[in-house]
């Protein structure tokens, strides 16, 4: 290998590794500025949350589930405090049709910085 080729390989190898690991391997349902409009579930079981998009009169809702007690507490607090949230679920994508659109199980939850 000549010097130019070695230099090129030295530069390209880290870039290839960065881009290979930077892009997600799977799609997720990721929605922000959602309002919690329904919370249902009992202790120790699956908890169901319905979220409304930031429209004035929403015509559909996103439904996510969780068994994580911290997420349940945080979402119930957001519901009572009228905070908006960003939710990521493990569904391959967010539903595009229907009144209830499934987002799967909640994998990440963020409180939006605006109302």
Backbone as a printed PyTorch tensor [residue, N CA C, xyz], in Angstrom:
tensor([[[  0.8370,  -1.1710,   0.0000],
         [  0.0000,   0.0000,   0.0000],
         [  0.8880,   1.2440,   0.0000]],

        [[  0.5410,   2.1740,  -0.8370],
         [  1.3450,   3.3860,  -0.8830],
         [  0.8980,   4.3710,   0.2110]],

        [[  1.6150,   5.4450,   0.3570],
         [  1.3920,   6.4130,   1.4250],
         [  0.0320,   7.0960,   1.2990]],

        [[ -0.3580,   7.4490,   0.0790],
         [ -1.6540,   8.1100,  -0.1150],
         [ -2.8060,   7.1890,   0.2790]],

        [[ -2.6880,   5.9300,  -0.0740],
         [ -3.7350,   4.9640,   0.2580],
         [ -3.8320,   4.7660,   1.7680]],

        [[ -2.7110,   4.6900,   2.4500],
         [ -2.7070,   4.5340,   3.9080],
         [ -3.3480,   5.7400,   4.5840]],

        [[ -3.0340,   6.9250,   4.0670],
         [ -3.6000,   8.1490,   4.6350],
         [ -5.1240,   8.1680,   4.4340]],

        [[ -5.5700,   7.7500,   3.2570],
         [ -6.9990,   7.7100,   2.9670],
         [ -7.7180,   6.7160,   3.8800]],

        [[ -7.1370,   5.5500,   4.0580],
         [ -7.7240,   4.5340,   4.9440],
         [ -7.7580,   5.0440,   6.3920]],

        [[ -6.7070,   5.7300,   6.8040],
         [ -6.6340,   6.2800,   8.1630],
         [ -7.7360,   7.3170,   8.3940]],

        [[ -8.0520,   8.0900,   7.3990],
         [ -9.0940,   9.1150,   7.5210],
         [-10.4880,   8.5070,   7.4120]],

        [[-10.6900,   7.5890,   6.4790],
         [-12.0260,   7.0540,   6.2280],
         [-12.4940,   6.0460,   7.2740]],

        [[-11.6090,   5.3010,   7.8710],
         [-12.0100,   4.2720,   8.8350],
         [-12.7860,   4.8530,  10.0200]],

        [[-12.2910,   5.8960,  10.6870],
         [-13.0820,   6.4560,  11.7930],
         [-14.4230,   7.0290,  11.3340]],

        [[-14.4370,   7.6420,  10.1400],
         [-15.6980,   8.1950,   9.6380],
         [-16.7310,   7.0960,   9.3910]],

        [[-16.3000,   6.0110,   8.8100],
         [-17.2090,   4.8870,   8.5610],
         [-17.7610,   4.3620,   9.8900]],

        [[-16.9070,   4.2180,  10.8810],
         [-17.3570,   3.7210,  12.1870],
         [-18.3250,   4.6860,  12.8550]],

        [[-18.0640,   5.9690,  12.7620],
         [-18.9610,   6.9670,  13.3660],
         [-20.3390,   6.8870,  12.7290]],

        [[-20.4000,   6.8830,  11.4010],
         [-21.6940,   6.8530,  10.7280],
         [-22.4090,   5.5130,  10.8770]],

        [[-21.6680,   4.4510,  11.0270],
         [-22.2840,   3.1360,  11.2150],
         [-23.0050,   3.0600,  12.5510]],

        [[-22.4460,   3.6750,  13.5900],
         [-23.0570,   3.6050,  14.9150],
         [-23.9650,   4.7920,  15.2170]],

        [[-23.8900,   5.8530,  14.4420],
         [-24.6970,   7.0390,  14.7130],
         [-26.1320,   6.8780,  14.2400]],

        [[-26.3660,   6.1040,  13.2090],
         [-27.7250,   5.9650,  12.7150],
         [-28.4210,   4.8220,  13.4540]],

        [[-29.6710,   5.0400,  13.8560],
         [-30.3620,   3.9930,  14.5990],
         [-30.6160,   2.7610,  13.7480]],

        [[-30.5830,   1.6100,  14.3880],
         [-30.7800,   0.3520,  13.6770],
         [-32.2550,   0.0410,  13.4950]],

        [[-33.1160,   0.7360,  14.2080],
         [-34.5450,   0.4550,  14.1070],
         [-35.3380,   1.7550,  14.1850]],

        [[-36.5000,   1.7290,  13.6090],
         [-37.3770,   2.8910,  13.6460],
         [-38.1740,   2.8830,  14.9440]],

        [[-38.5960,   4.0580,  15.3500],
         [-39.4000,   4.1840,  16.5680],
         [-40.5340,   5.1580,  16.3030]],

        [[-41.5230,   5.1040,  17.1670],
         [-42.5910,   6.0980,  17.1560],
         [-42.1420,   7.2110,  18.0960]],

        [[-41.9220,   8.3930,  17.5780],
         [-41.3980,   9.5180,  18.3440],
         [-42.2950,  10.7290,  18.1030]],

        [[-42.9690,  11.1850,  19.1480],
         [-43.8690,  12.3300,  19.0330],
         [-43.6020,  13.3110,  20.1710]],

        [[-43.7050,  14.6010,  19.8510],
         [-43.4980,  15.6100,  20.8840],
         [-44.7100,  16.5320,  20.9790]],

        [[-44.6810,  17.3830,  22.0090],
         [-45.7580,  18.3330,  22.3000],
         [-47.1040,  17.6300,  22.4960]],

        [[-47.0730,  16.4890,  23.1430],
         [-48.3000,  15.7370,  23.3960],
         [-48.8590,  16.0640,  24.7710]],

        [[-50.1610,  16.0560,  24.8740],
         [-50.8560,  16.2460,  26.1450],
         [-51.4110,  14.8980,  26.5990]],

        [[-51.1750,  14.5510,  27.8590],
         [-51.7550,  13.3220,  28.4100],
         [-53.2480,  13.5860,  28.6060]],

        [[-54.1020,  12.7450,  28.0130],
         [-55.5490,  12.9230,  28.1490],
         [-56.2260,  11.7400,  28.8270]],

        [[-55.4950,  10.6340,  29.0010],
         [-56.0860,   9.4620,  29.6550],
         [-54.9780,   8.6130,  30.2480]],

        [[-55.2360,   8.1330,  31.4560],
         [-54.3020,   7.2620,  32.1560],
         [-55.1110,   6.1340,  32.7680]],

        [[-54.7520,   4.8890,  32.4240],
         [-55.5240,   3.7550,  32.9340],
         [-54.6000,   2.5950,  33.2630]],

        [[-54.7930,   2.0270,  34.4250],
         [-54.0050,   0.8700,  34.8240],
         [-54.0060,   0.7180,  36.3260]],

        [[-53.5710,  -0.4380,  36.7740],
         [-53.5240,  -0.7130,  38.2030],
         [-52.1040,  -1.0080,  38.6430]],

        [[-51.8930,  -1.1220,  39.9420],
         [-50.5590,  -1.4020,  40.4640],
         [-50.0050,  -2.7190,  39.9330]],

        [[-48.7570,  -2.6740,  39.4800],
         [-48.0740,  -3.8770,  39.0380],
         [-48.4440,  -4.3750,  37.6570]],

        [[-49.3300,  -3.6930,  36.9660],
         [-49.7450,  -4.1420,  35.6380],
         [-49.3410,  -3.1730,  34.5480]],

        [[-49.8330,  -3.4340,  33.3650],
         [-49.5750,  -2.5550,  32.2270],
         [-50.4250,  -1.3070,  32.3770]],

        [[-49.8100,  -0.1740,  32.2050],
         [-50.4940,   1.1100,  32.2860],
         [-50.6530,   1.6610,  30.8740]],

        [[-51.8290,   2.1520,  30.5450],
         [-52.1290,   2.6780,  29.2120],
         [-52.2780,   4.1920,  29.3030]],

        [[-51.6140,   4.9010,  28.3940],
         [-51.7270,   6.3540,  28.3170],
         [-52.1650,   6.7460,  26.9190]],

        [[-53.1220,   7.6560,  26.8520],
         [-53.5250,   8.2500,  25.5790],
         [-53.0460,   9.6910,  25.5680]],

        [[-52.5090,  10.1020,  24.4190],
         [-51.9540,  11.4420,  24.2580],
         [-52.6360,  12.1410,  23.0990]],

        [[-52.9120,  13.4330,  23.2710],
         [-53.4890,  14.2410,  22.2060],
         [-52.3930,  15.0910,  21.5790]],

        [[-52.4210,  15.2160,  20.2630],
         [-51.4800,  16.1300,  19.6130],
         [-51.8480,  17.5700,  19.9830]],

        [[-50.9870,  18.5410,  19.6820],
         [-51.2340,  19.9140,  20.1260],
         [-52.3150,  20.6570,  19.3540]],

        [[-53.1430,  19.9660,  18.6050],
         [-54.2410,  20.6140,  17.8750],
         [-55.3070,  21.1010,  18.8490]],

        [[-56.0770,  22.0930,  18.4270],
         [-57.1450,  22.6160,  19.2730],
         [-58.2110,  21.5500,  19.4890]],

        [[-58.6520,  20.9070,  18.4450],
         [-59.6420,  19.8340,  18.5310],
         [-59.0740,  18.5900,  17.8530]],

        [[-58.3090,  17.7840,  18.5710],
         [-57.6890,  16.6100,  17.9320],
         [-58.7350,  15.6040,  17.4630]],

        [[-58.4540,  14.9770,  16.3310],
         [-59.3530,  13.9660,  15.7810],
         [-58.8110,  12.5570,  16.0070]],

        [[-57.6360,  12.4620,  16.6260],
         [-57.0360,  11.1520,  16.9160],
         [-56.1540,  11.2770,  18.1530]],

        [[-55.7870,  10.1240,  18.7030],
         [-54.9390,  10.0710,  19.8900],
         [-53.8550,   9.0300,  19.6750]],

        [[-52.7070,   9.2460,  20.3100],
         [-51.6400,   8.2530,  20.3200],
         [-51.7570,   7.4490,  21.6080]],

        [[-51.6470,   6.1340,  21.5220],
         [-51.7300,   5.2660,  22.7010],
         [-50.3950,   4.5610,  22.9030]],

        [[-49.8550,   4.7200,  24.1170],
         [-48.6140,   4.0740,  24.5180],
         [-48.8700,   3.2910,  25.8020]],

        [[-48.0560,   2.2790,  26.0550],
         [-48.1740,   1.4890,  27.2830],
         [-46.8260,   1.4480,  27.9990]],

        [[-46.8790,   1.1520,  29.3120],
         [-45.6510,   0.9960,  30.0870],
         [-45.9450,   0.2270,  31.3700]],

        [[-44.9070,  -0.3730,  31.9180],
         [-44.9770,  -0.9830,  33.2540],
         [-43.9660,  -0.3140,  34.1800]],

        [[-43.2500,   0.6980,  33.6780],
         [-42.2200,   1.3950,  34.4340],
         [-42.8680,   2.3920,  35.4040]],

        [[-42.6740,   2.1790,  36.7020],
         [-43.3240,   3.0260,  37.7190],
         [-42.8900,   4.4830,  37.6360]],

        [[-41.6340,   4.7560,  37.2960],
         [-41.1780,   6.1490,  37.1830],
         [-41.8710,   6.8490,  36.0240]],

        [[-41.9750,   6.1660,  34.8890],
         [-42.6620,   6.7640,  33.7390],
         [-44.1310,   6.9910,  34.0690]],

        [[-44.7660,   6.0390,  34.7400],
         [-46.1710,   6.1920,  35.1310],
         [-46.3330,   7.4200,  36.0230]],

        [[-45.4670,   7.5690,  37.0360],
         [-45.5260,   8.7220,  37.9350],
         [-45.3080,  10.0200,  37.1590]],

        [[-44.2880,  10.0600,  36.3060],
         [-43.9790,  11.2760,  35.5400],
         [-45.1240,  11.6620,  34.6100]],

        [[-45.7430,  10.6830,  33.9540],
         [-46.8490,  10.9940,  33.0430],
         [-48.0980,  11.4380,  33.8010]],

        [[-48.3690,  10.8280,  34.9410],
         [-49.5080,  11.2800,  35.7320],
         [-49.2650,  12.7000,  36.2530]],

        [[-48.0240,  13.0170,  36.5990],
         [-47.6830,  14.3840,  37.0240],
         [-47.8600,  15.3660,  35.8660]],

        [[-47.4450,  14.9790,  34.6710],
         [-47.6180,  15.8390,  33.5010],
         [-49.0970,  16.0510,  33.2030]],

        [[-49.9010,  15.0210,  33.4070],
         [-51.3390,  15.1160,  33.1810],
         [-51.9620,  16.1250,  34.1420]],

        [[-51.6480,  16.0000,  35.4160],
         [-52.1960,  16.9060,  36.4380],
         [-51.6540,  18.3200,  36.2510]],

        [[-50.3620,  18.4440,  35.9100],
         [-49.7490,  19.7570,  35.7550],
         [-49.9250,  20.3920,  34.3930]],

        [[-50.6110,  19.7040,  33.4830],
         [-50.8640,  20.2050,  32.1220],
         [-49.5780,  20.4910,  31.3570]],

        [[-48.5480,  19.6520,  31.5590],
         [-47.3070,  19.7720,  30.8090],
         [-47.4160,  18.9640,  29.5260]],

        [[-46.7020,  19.4000,  28.5060],
         [-46.6090,  18.5810,  27.3050],
         [-45.3650,  17.7040,  27.4190]],

        [[-45.3950,  16.5870,  26.7140],
         [-44.2960,  15.6300,  26.7920],
         [-43.8970,  15.1680,  25.3950]],

        [[-42.7070,  14.6320,  25.3300],
         [-42.2290,  13.9350,  24.1290],
         [-42.1040,  12.4710,  24.5090]],

        [[-42.6930,  11.6070,  23.7200],
         [-42.7130,  10.1790,  24.0130],
         [-42.1160,   9.4160,  22.8380]],

        [[-41.2640,   8.4370,  23.1620],
         [-40.7630,   7.5160,  22.1550],
         [-41.2270,   6.1210,  22.5330]],

        [[-41.7980,   5.4330,  21.5590],
         [-42.2610,   4.0750,  21.7710],
         [-41.5590,   3.1070,  20.8430]],

        [[-41.7060,   1.8140,  21.1390],
         [-41.0010,   0.7980,  20.3540],
         [-41.7550,   0.3190,  19.1220]],

        [[-42.8690,   0.9590,  18.7910],
         [-43.5660,   0.5990,  17.5510],
         [-42.6830,   0.9670,  16.3680]],

        [[-42.7590,   0.2060,  15.3010],
         [-41.9250,   0.4610,  14.1210],
         [-42.1480,   1.8670,  13.5760]],

        [[-43.3650,   2.3630,  13.6930],
         [-43.6920,   3.7390,  13.3220],
         [-44.9980,   4.0970,  14.0110]],

        [[-45.2730,   5.3780,  14.0780],
         [-46.5360,   5.8080,  14.6810],
         [-47.6590,   5.5390,  13.6900]],

        [[-48.7840,   5.1350,  14.1970],
         [-49.9160,   4.8960,  13.3150],
         [-50.2640,   6.1500,  12.5300]],

        [[-50.6980,   5.9830,  11.3010],
         [-51.0270,   7.1300,  10.4540],
         [-52.5230,   7.2800,  10.2310]],

        [[-53.3020,   6.2620,  10.6040],
         [-54.7430,   6.3390,  10.3960],
         [-55.4610,   5.8370,  11.6370]],

        [[-56.7250,   6.1930,  11.7290],
         [-57.5510,   5.7300,  12.8310],
         [-57.6380,   6.7360,  13.9720]],

        [[-58.6140,   6.5100,  14.8390],
         [-58.8200,   7.3960,  15.9810],
         [-57.7780,   7.1630,  17.0610]],

        [[-57.3950,   5.8940,  17.2920],
         [-56.3550,   5.5360,  18.2570],
         [-55.1670,   5.0090,  17.4720]],

        [[-54.0090,   5.6480,  17.6300],
         [-52.8000,   5.2720,  16.8850],
         [-51.7520,   4.7490,  17.8610]],

        [[-51.3790,   3.5100,  17.7050],
         [-50.5020,   2.8540,  18.6630],
         [-49.0420,   3.2850,  18.4920]],

        [[-48.4170,   3.6020,  19.6340],
         [-46.9970,   3.9470,  19.6480],
         [-46.1510,   2.8630,  20.2810]],

        [[-46.8070,   1.8120,  20.7950],
         [-46.0810,   0.7110,  21.4180],
         [-45.7530,   0.9770,  22.8770]],

        [[-44.7430,   0.2750,  23.3750],
         [-44.2860,   0.4570,  24.7570],
         [-43.3680,   1.6680,  24.8380]],

        [[-43.5120,   2.4640,  25.8770],
         [-42.6920,   3.6620,  26.0350],
         [-41.2460,   3.2580,  26.3210]],

        [[-40.3410,   3.7930,  25.5200],
         [-38.9150,   3.5450,  25.7390],
         [-38.2280,   4.7700,  26.3290]],

        [[-38.6540,   5.9710,  25.9590],
         [-38.1050,   7.2160,  26.4970],
         [-39.2160,   8.2240,  26.7070]],

        [[-39.0470,   9.0370,  27.7110],
         [-40.0160,  10.0880,  28.0170],
         [-39.2580,  11.3670,  28.3440]],

        [[-39.6860,  12.4710,  27.7600],
         [-39.0920,  13.7720,  28.0330],
         [-40.2140,  14.7720,  28.2880]],

        [[-40.0220,  15.6510,  29.2520],
         [-40.9760,  16.7430,  29.4420],
         [-40.5550,  17.8620,  28.5320]],

        [[-41.4710,  18.3480,  27.7040],
         [-41.1530,  19.4590,  26.7990],
         [-40.8390,  20.7030,  27.6120]],

        [[-40.0360,  21.5720,  27.0340],
         [-39.6510,  22.7920,  27.7280],
         [-40.6340,  23.9270,  27.4830]],

        [[-41.6870,  23.6530,  26.7290],
         [-42.7030,  24.6650,  26.5020],
         [-44.0710,  24.0510,  26.7540]],

        [[-45.0830,  24.8820,  26.8670],
         [-46.4330,  24.4100,  27.2050],
         [-47.3080,  24.4290,  25.9930]]])
